[in-house]
Amino acid sequence: MNYRYLDMDTYKRKSHFTYFRSLAYPYVGVTVNVDITDALVRMKRERLPFFLTVCYCVAQAANSIPEFRQRIKEEGIVEFDWCKTSHTVALEDGTYCYCALDGNMPLKEFLPYAEREQEAARQRHSIEEEEDVLGEFFISTLPWLSYTSLIQPVPVPADSNPRITWGKYFSSEGRTLLPVTVLCHHALVDGIHLAAFYEKLQEQLGAVAAGITV
């Protein structure tokens, strides 16, 4: 995962960066119901794994937003070329482990690769993360609940990895909706970037529905 340092002297959000880094809770987050109606039809028809297909769409959408690929490193900002996902995998004893995935490939290649990686993660049965998680999106799911908001656990001091979670899909007015929560460090991400992520996510789900796997 390659990255470059941003020039803080020309960085247009430098004052925002400084301000939000000074806050005790510097995060900004939102939950939005995303329309998965047409994508779900294809997933069911072709028996595509729901979580991994959504995870793929999330990875594509998040990576398309430069601010989502930015991280605070020391006193500056680095921007990754591409970020992996790190998600929770349920275990038989009711606990979970972590699994990191690289989604920079077509969906038809990603799904078998991701299933192999998940099985390897289950065998490791560990919540120990990779040595360097700076270039990752933290992914989780709450498939038992259709929620309207979610409070995420965060470390002290604050990290700058976006956290993306979704719950149980539900029907409303003839459409199937999925609650998707995003939490980002406000020193890097504003509301306009959150909105752009959801727009891109909807586009990715549309591509899945249409059978486009790029």
Summary of the structure (lengths in Angstrom):
residues: 214
radius of gyration: 17.2
end to end distance: 20.1
largest distance: 52.2
contacts: 619
relative contact order: 0.24
helix: 35%
strand: 28%
